[in-house]
């Protein structure tokens, strides 16, 4: 054929440069606690900095105490959040009460920041219907999604609902991880929200691992942020171990979306320090200590602690006291969770349909008889 | 009363619910300007505007997933899945999500979603357009599965489905869309979602059927009447739940039953009907339960489908076999 030796499109060049606009993670303080962007840093008051530090200390304490409960056999499924404090709390700090939250199973800390209680989080893990009391009480948040991807399409629908309701300054958030971006529903959610120019903020907390499968197996794309671009959704990366950067980017994304500009997508670069879940997963089967080390060096608490300590806004004694106070609260939450009433199968049956069908009605009778014994 | 086709009766019902409830929304692939590939939503976008009746991107999981988010923000979605075979793309939204939400929320959150979808063989469609997939969905707790067999029910049931606060899978029969015309009342009326209907009274044998097979059974009832064989025909209308009371009342009278469905024998609603009878009313019968269904193969290539689909002849043969047992 003609012109076989002449290139019309330089696919090699496109491939080698296509990720460039998305490979610029925003950073304010680096892993050594050095302020790398003074202008952005100066936007935070001393109080702001202390507030953000406290949030991370709270999440780390929550993780530690929850792991203790898990080891004691007092919980069911729990997805550790160790290492992801800057990403989760930075985003949570940018959320507003009127926003709708569509979390996944590793997003309990944001859910609790949005209005759910620690007790409800523990009941979710244990498997008790009162875990969703926050929804009934009007907190605008949905369930920690198990079918990863489903939260993205549902958030797109909620965002469209917000738009149709004419609610101002209100957005829907969806959270997933690096593995979740491989789901068809991930793309469908982002694309639907874009097609309808609906107010959704999509977060990808890229913690490097989908159980044992590394980030690079999910896609050859150099960033996950660029996955928004195919749908016409502006996207960026942020250093997800830097809570100042994460907060600023999350806030910018929310402001942009809440102003009626359609959805946005943010990829936070973070790391799952621990196992996938509290039961059965052993990271030493698929990653080495050498691989983990650079990420432990980027621990989000270390860098902000350094900055705050230098500014004499923080000391170890103060942190230890806070940790004790938080853990006492979590212990009380666990006691409250353990005091939840015994569940009745007859109640579950009553909530299968609005009006029980004849088969369900027969089962209700059967179980009520059993339960009254 | 006007005579309407089955499809126009559905359009009329949708018009009613759009008019009566400003929170209802119709959306899906091609439902807007084009009025749906079968014209079921024809004229509705013009009448109610693009905010209420609108097209979506081509993605079934997205369509049903967004229905859940819309419900949570106070809307009453009526999504269309263009062909029932395409629900395969959206099974999580149905079975993993919307059907479980009332249970998850202890009865405090409803998912008033009506999923409309055409199905059924005999119109020489491409693959995965004509399959009867109700068997996949009747096993999902919390989901109602219904299918009308005539224009009157089509309008009354679509109105009931939308007004109901449970998620409803509303199956519309492709072959019946334009082949049936009947008197349909104007304005608002409802047909219950969980009541089977005795569409032909008889005393010698009961035929339980649904959707297009109801009409096949009625042909048999008319034909056998000339031989003084009296066939009672029951239209299930609801495939989940099943209205056992109506079936049991009939077989207590006739003592014989044939269950007819278009789906393969391994799926469909017939097996549940047979099990319910066997469990609860077997002593009323004086012959085995007869079943008419498609063979357990993949839905066939279009040019062969009429050899595969169960029809009036198959029902008649089974009725005679059970009567002469």
Boltz contact constraints between the chains, C-beta under 6 A:
constraints:
  - contact:
      token1: [A, 129]
      token2: [B, 106]
      max_distance: 6.0
  - contact:
      token1: [A, 132]
      token2: [B, 104]
      max_distance: 6.0
  - contact:
      token1: [A, 132]
      token2: [B, 105]
      max_distance: 6.0
  - contact:
      token1: [A, 135]
      token2: [B, 105]
      max_distance: 6.0
  - contact:
      token1: [A, 136]
      token2: [B, 108]
      max_distance: 6.0
  - contact:
      token1: [A, 147]
      token2: [B, 92]
      max_distance: 6.0
  - contact:
      token1: [A, 147]
      token2: [B, 96]
      max_distance: 6.0
  - contact:
      token1: [A, 150]
      token2: [B, 92]
      max_distance: 6.0
  - contact:
      token1: [A, 150]
      token2: [B, 97]
      max_distance: 6.0
  - contact:
      token1: [A, 153]
      token2: [B, 62]
      max_distance: 6.0
  - contact:
      token1: [A, 153]
      token2: [B, 65]
      max_distance: 6.0
  - contact:
      token1: [A, 153]
      token2: [B, 66]
      max_distance: 6.0
  - contact:
      token1: [A, 154]
      token2: [B, 65]
      max_distance: 6.0
  - contact:
      token1: [A, 154]
      token2: [B, 68]
      max_distance: 6.0
  - contact:
      token1: [A, 154]
      token2: [B, 69]
      max_distance: 6.0
  - contact:
      token1: [A, 156]
      token2: [B, 66]
      max_distance: 6.0
  - contact:
      token1: [A, 157]
      token2: [B, 66]
      max_distance: 6.0
  - contact:
      token1: [A, 157]
      token2: [B, 68]
      max_distance: 6.0
  - contact:
      token1: [A, 157]
      token2: [B, 69]
      max_distance: 6.0
  - contact:
      token1: [A, 157]
      token2: [B, 70]
      max_distance: 6.0
  - contact:
      token1: [A, 158]
      token2: [B, 69]
      max_distance: 6.0
  - contact:
      token1: [A, 158]
      token2: [B, 72]
      max_distance: 6.0
  - contact:
      token1: [A, 158]
      token2: [B, 73]
      max_distance: 6.0
  - contact:
      token1: [A, 161]
      token2: [B, 69]
      max_distance: 6.0
  - contact:
      token1: [A, 161]
      token2: [B, 70]
      max_distance: 6.0
  - contact:
      token1: [A, 161]
      token2: [B, 73]
      max_distance: 6.0
  - contact:
      token1: [A, 161]
      token2: [B, 75]
      max_distance: 6.0
  - contact:
      token1: [A, 162]
      token2: [B, 73]
      max_distance: 6.0
  - contact:
      token1: [A, 185]
      token2: [B, 61]
      max_distance: 6.0
  - contact:
      token1: [A, 188]
      token2: [B, 59]
      max_distance: 6.0
  - contact:
      token1: [A, 188]
      token2: [B, 61]
      max_distance: 6.0
  - contact:
      token1: [A, 188]
      token2: [B, 62]
      max_distance: 6.0
  - contact:
      token1: [A, 191]
      token2: [B, 57]
      max_distance: 6.0
  - contact:
      token1: [A, 192]
      token2: [B, 57]
      max_distance: 6.0
  - contact:
      token1: [A, 192]
      token2: [B, 62]
      max_distance: 6.0
  - contact:
      token1: [A, 192]
      token2: [B, 66]
      max_distance: 6.0
  - contact:
      token1: [A, 195]
      token2: [B, 57]
      max_distance: 6.0
  - contact:
      token1: [A, 351]
      token2: [B, 102]
      max_distance: 6.0
  - contact:
      token1: [A, 351]
      token2: [B, 103]
      max_distance: 6.0
  - contact:
      token1: [A, 351]
      token2: [B, 106]
      max_distance: 6.0
  - contact:
      token1: [A, 351]
      token2: [B, 107]
      max_distance: 6.0
  - contact:
      token1: [A, 352]
      token2: [B, 103]
      max_distance: 6.0
  - contact:
      token1: [A, 352]
      token2: [B, 141]
      max_distance: 6.0
  - contact:
      token1: [A, 352]
      token2: [B, 142]
      max_distance: 6.0
  - contact:
      token1: [A, 353]
      token2: [B, 166]
      max_distance: 6.0
  - contact:
      token1: [A, 354]
      token2: [B, 165]
      max_distance: 6.0
  - contact:
      token1: [A, 354]
      token2: [B, 166]
      max_distance: 6.0
  - contact:
      token1: [A, 357]
      token2: [B, 241]
      max_distance: 6.0
  - contact:
      token1: [A, 359]
      token2: [B, 241]
      max_distance: 6.0
